[in-house]
Amino acid sequence: MNHRYGIAFRSCIAIAFCLTICFLGIPVVFAGEGYGTHVPIGAEDFMAGALPPGGTKVFINYFQLYNPNKLKDNAGRNQSVPGLGKLDAKTDVVANCFRFIDVTKIKLLGGDLIWDIIVPVVYQHTNLSAGPADLAIGNKTGLGDVEGGVGISWHPSPTFHNILALHAVAPTGSYQKGDDVNIGRNYWSFNPLWLATYIGGKDSPLPGFEVSAKFMYWVNTTNTATHYTSGQEFSIDYLIGQHFGKTWSFGANGNFYYQLTKDKEHGHTALDPFSGKKTGVQGRSLSIGPALQYNFPNQGCLTAKYQFEVDAHNRPLGNLFWLKLVWPF
């Protein structure tokens, strides 16, 4: 393992096998299938593709606040309801995820075999109205959809690290057909993903300069309660940043999300739940914002970031705050 690793790990590696972040279990606001997803939006950041050496175990705690106040339609405009006017969408999501990662000493294909499990606890309040009509109102607190997976991490050079993994999300969260708010999604999701990090060494043209990304492809099973199948999805978390010595790191971080195939209901193209049009409710979004990381003197780190969603189609639009603690043992 190269010397950068000891620094990177103490510096907080943002343990990339986070691959599918904790918020897999976070319900996507508004609870409607056409506007929801298991995809964690913007979860990964610094050192996303770098993991510590074999024989290391890590606890990670993710905390997220998400307060979208708009819902965008198929054209990216504010959603409206025929006969009632513009939709007033207010939602508050507070989530905390507990993650355990084991970087084993088992060698496979030249890398370290890794596995992890993510357990989210979520509070969600939603209030949707249009004109004089209340369309949905409610709140729930409880266990979200649990995620886990296996993968391999490689370190081809002191400046480049990457991880290949497969994750699955189980429908463990609370779900009841017809409820205005559901924490769970009531279907399985499978996610092959690849994470990569480049970080300039001391002899590089830009020492401490970092570019990291997490590439995800999502395949969803059918919600058996509603016979609804969410389309396949592609998502990228990205970070461009700079490390200042061993203590501080700063960068720009965000996410690009694009749904590749249409949602299906009873085998047919899904209707937009508000307009009634047969759109397939294909979502897309883009976010960006600042990320700041503090590395504790001996081990572990704390990362804070704020992401502005600057574009959305068939999705809520708002801002996200993240606080992430990484602690190796």
HELIX and SHEET records of a PDB file:
HELIX    1   1 HIS A    3  ARG A   10  1                                   8    
HELIX    2   2 ALA A   16  LEU A   19  5                                   4    
HELIX    3   3 CYS A   22  GLY A   25  5                                   4    
HELIX    4   4 GLU A   33  TYR A   35  5                                   3    
SHEET    1   A14 SER A  80  VAL A  81  0                                        
SHEET    2   A14 GLY A  85  LEU A 108 -1                                        
SHEET    3   A14 THR A  56  TYR A  66 -1                                        
SHEET    4   A14 ASN A 319  PRO A 328 -1                                        
SHEET    5   A14 CYS A 301  HIS A 313 -1                                        
SHEET    6   A14 ARG A 284  ASN A 295 -1                                        
SHEET    7   A14 TRP A 248  GLN A 259 -1                                        
SHEET    8   A14 GLU A 233  PHE A 244 -1                                        
SHEET    9   A14 PHE A 209  ASN A 220 -1                                        
SHEET   10   A14 SER A 189  ILE A 199 -1                                        
SHEET   11   A14 PHE A 160  VAL A 169 -1                                        
SHEET   12   A14 GLU A 147  SER A 157 -1                                        
SHEET   13   A14 GLY A 111  ALA A 130 -1                                        
SHEET   14   A14 ALA A 133  LEU A 143 -1                                        
SHEET    1   B 2 LYS A  70  LEU A  71  0                                        
SHEET    2   B 2 PRO A 316  LEU A 317 -1                                        
SHEET    1   C 4 THR A 222  ASN A 223  0                                        
SHEET    2   C 4 TYR A 228  THR A 229 -1                                        
SHEET    3   C 4 LYS A 264  GLU A 265 -1                                        
SHEET    4   C 4 HIS A 268  THR A 269 -1                                        
END                                                                             
